[in-house]
Amino acid sequence: MWRRYRKLINLAALARHLGIATASVHLWTVVPEARVVRVAKIIGVEPEKLRPDIADFIHDPWED
């Protein structure tokens, strides 16, 4: 699913929001597990849409 979204968003802006290099985001074939929740919030989708393979394990540490 990440491939579908990456065509619709500005990867440089996403990288700035995450505080990482744009090149790092360009190299992603999937959103890294540690960044799924934050990326989902930034682009306005459910985390499960970005990584359905780990949907059962996605946890927002700020919701405890």
Secondary structure as GFF3:
##gff-version 3
##sequence-region A 1 64
A	DSSP	alpha_helix	2	6	.	.	.	ID=ss1
A	DSSP	alpha_helix	11	18	.	.	.	ID=ss2
A	DSSP	alpha_helix	22	27	.	.	.	ID=ss3
A	DSSP	three_ten_helix	33	35	.	.	.	ID=ss4
A	DSSP	alpha_helix	36	43	.	.	.	ID=ss5
A	DSSP	alpha_helix	47	50	.	.	.	ID=ss6
A	DSSP	three_ten_helix	52	57	.	.	.	ID=ss7
A	DSSP	three_ten_helix	61	63	.	.	.	ID=ss8
###
